[in-house]
Amino acid sequence: MSNTAMSDVKREIRRLTSGLESRDYANFMEELAMWAADEAAMADYQPEAYGKEAEDEKE
């Protein structure tokens, strides 16, 4: 992911969470982290489902 895309995601998260209380913000970020970890694991496990070639198919 490009630095620009990551910056856009971070900016949007800040915008959407700016009104949250501290505990709600922490809960949101924890849930987001779990979702992101699950998505990354699935992309590694099923790269074709995410538009990527399997590492062993590249060679």
C-alpha positions, 0 to 999 in steps of 0.5 A: 500500500502506498504511503498516500493511501495509508495516510488517507486511511489514518486521516479518515479514521481520525476524522471518524473517531474525533468525537469518541471518548477515550475508552470508546476510541480504544475499543474502536482501535482494538476492533479495527486492529483485530479486523486488520490482522484477520484481513492480512491473515486471509490475504496471506492464506488466500491471495487469489481472493485478494487479487494477489498471486501466491508467493510460490506462483511468482517463481 
